Amino acid sequence: VFSPGFQVAPETKAVMKWMRSIPFVLSASLHGGELVVTYPYDYSRHPMEEKEFSPTPDEKMFKMLAKAYADAHPVISDRSEHRCGGNFVKRGGIINGAEWYSFTGGMADFNYLHTNCFEVTVEVGCEKFPLEEELFTIWHENRDALLNYMEMVHRGIKGIVSDKFGNPIKNARISVRGIQHDITTGN
């Protein structure tokens, strides 16, 4: 996920360690500067391609997660053409990250490749650095979308992998036929 020579900041290393130690399954990164929800991969499979659709094996799930947020956001789901720089109305307010712009070292790609966590990136507003007086409005525009997104944690398969005595099995590999991306059980 990181290009050669890429320096990982201490706070990023700490989050990476945290993500590996606790079995998170869903997260979101909040950014400013646009109104869209992006999902992995953020880094193009072909590094020279800056806007190339780069789906994960879990493309359908990521689209569903991104739509859960976008559809519950009053501005992202608004069909108006008058918005920030990019126009994501025709896409339903979501896009594959690398198709928008490719970059290396993103947490969403790291989480997908190295943990069991599915992460989307939410661009919460047009301003990259909103003023303090704008934060209350931004919070209210995103509150219900965040709650709707968090409820998605209950989608999919759940259970306990145990041995014949009922003891949980740590780090058991779980494969789903047709999806080339395994996950492992937690503690």
C-alpha positions in Angstrom: 0.0 0.0 0.0 2.9 2.3 0.7 5.3 3.3 -2.1 9.1 2.8 -1.6 10.7 5.4 0.6 7.3 6.4 2.0 7.6 7.7 5.6 4.8 6.6 8.0 4.0 9.3 10.6 4.1 8.2 14.2 0.4 8.8 14.7 -0.3 6.7 11.6 1.9 3.8 12.9 -0.1 4.0 16.2 -3.4 3.7 14.4 -2.1 0.9 12.3 -1.0 -1.0 15.5 -4.4 -0.3 17.1 -6.3 -1.6 14.0 -4.3 -4.8 14.1 -4.8 -5.3 17.9 -8.6 -4.8 18.0 -10.9 -6.7 15.5 -12.6 -3.6 14.0 -14.8 -4.4 11.1 -16.1 -1.0 10.0 -14.6 2.5 10.0 -14.8 5.8 8.2 -12.3 8.5 7.6 -13.8 12.0 7.5 -12.2 14.6 5.2 -13.2 18.0 3.9 -13.1 19.5 0.4 -15.9 17.7 -1.5 -19.2 16.0 -1.0 -18.7 12.3 -1.9 -18.1 8.9 -0.3 -15.1 7.0 -1.7 -14.3 3.4 -1.2 -11.2 1.2 -1.8 -9.0 0.8 -3.6 -7.7 4.3 -3.4 -4.4 3.3 -5.1 -4.6 2.4 -8.8 -3.5 -1.1 -9.7 -1.4 0.6 -12.4 0.5 3.4 -10.6 0.8 5.5 -13.8 -3.0 5.6 -14.1 -4.3 8.5 -12.0 -8.1 7.8 -12.5 -8.5 4.1 -12.9 -11.4 2.1 -11.5 -9.7 -0.3 -9.0 -12.2 -2.4 -7.2 -11.6 -4.8 -4.3 -12.9 -8.3 -4.4 -15.6 -6.9 -2.0 -16.8 -4.2 -4.5 -20.5 -4.9 -4.0 -20.2 -4.6 -0.2 -18.1 -1.4 -0.4 -20.7 0.2 -2.8 -23.5 -0.8 -0.4 -21.6 0.7 2.6 -20.8 4.0 0.6 -24.4 4.2 -0.5 -25.7 3.7 3.1 -23.8 6.9 4.0 -24.5 8.9 0.9 -28.2 8.2 0.8 -28.6 9.3 4.4 -26.7 12.6 3.9 -29.0 15.4 2.9 -26.5 17.2 0.7 -24.7 14.3 -0.8 -28.0 12.7 -1.8 -29.4 16.0 -3.1 -29.9 15.7 -6.9 -28.8 19.3 -7.4 -26.1 19.9 -9.9 -24.8 23.0 -8.0 -22.2 21.5 -5.6 -18.5 21.5 -4.9 -15.8 21.0 -7.7 -16.6 17.4 -8.6 -20.0 16.3 -9.8 -20.9 13.0 -8.2 -24.7 13.3 -8.5 -24.9 10.9 -11.4 -22.9 8.4 -9.4 -25.2 8.6 -6.4 -22.6 10.5 -4.3 -20.1 7.6 -4.3 -17.0 6.7 -6.3 -14.2 4.2 -6.2 -11.2 6.1 -4.7 -8.7 5.4 -7.4 -11.2 6.3 -10.1 -11.5 9.7 -8.5 -7.8 10.1 -8.0 -5.2 7.5 -7.1 -2.9 7.9 -4.1 -0.8 5.6 -2.0 -0.8 5.1 1.8 -4.5 5.5 2.5 -6.0 4.0 5.6 -8.9 2.5 3.7 -6.6 0.4 1.6 -4.4 -0.5 4.6 -7.4 -1.6 6.6 -8.8 -3.8 3.8 -5.5 -5.4 3.0 -4.1 -5.9 6.5 -7.1 -6.1 8.9 -10.7 -7.2 8.8 -11.9 -3.6 8.7 -13.9 -2.1 5.8 -13.4 1.6 5.6 -14.8 4.3 3.4 -13.7 7.9 3.1 -16.4 10.6 3.6 -15.8 14.0 2.1 -18.1 15.9 4.5 -18.2 19.3 2.8 -16.9 21.6 0.1 -14.5 23.5 2.4 -11.2 21.7 3.0 -10.7 23.7 6.2 -14.2 24.9 7.3 -14.6 27.8 9.7 -15.6 27.1 13.3 -19.1 28.5 12.7 -19.6 26.0 9.9 -18.9 22.9 12.1 -22.4 22.8 13.7 -24.0 22.6 10.3 -21.5 20.0 9.0 -22.2 17.9 12.1 -25.9 18.0 11.6 -25.6 17.1 7.9 -23.5 14.1 8.7 -25.0 12.8 12.0 -27.8 10.7 10.5 -25.5 9.4 7.8 -22.9 8.4 10.3 -25.6 6.5 12.4 -26.9 4.8 9.2 -23.4 3.8 8.3 -22.6 2.4 11.7 -25.8 0.3 11.6 -24.2 -1.4 8.5 -22.0 -3.3 11.0 -24.9 -5.7 11.5 -24.9 -6.7 7.8 -23.2 -9.9 6.6 -22.3 -13.1 8.3 -21.7 -13.1 12.1 -20.8 -15.9 14.4 -18.2 -17.6 16.5 -15.7 -20.0 15.1 -15.1 -22.7 17.7 -13.5 -26.1 18.2 -15.5 -29.2 19.0 -15.5 -28.2 22.7 -17.0 -24.8 22.0 -13.7 -22.9 22.6 -13.3 -19.9 20.3 -10.5 -20.3 17.6 -8.3 -17.2 17.3 -7.0 -16.3 13.9 -9.1 -18.8 12.0 -9.2 -18.0 8.3 -12.7 -17.5 6.9 -13.1 -17.7 3.1 -16.2 -16.9 1.1 -16.5 -18.7 -2.2 -16.2 -16.2 -5.1 -14.5 -13.5 -3.1 -10.7 -13.6 -3.1 -10.3 -11.9 0.3 -10.2 -13.9 3.5 -10.7 -12.5 7.0 -9.6 -14.0 10.3 -11.3 -14.4 13.6 -10.5 -12.2 16.5 -9.6 -13.1 20.1 
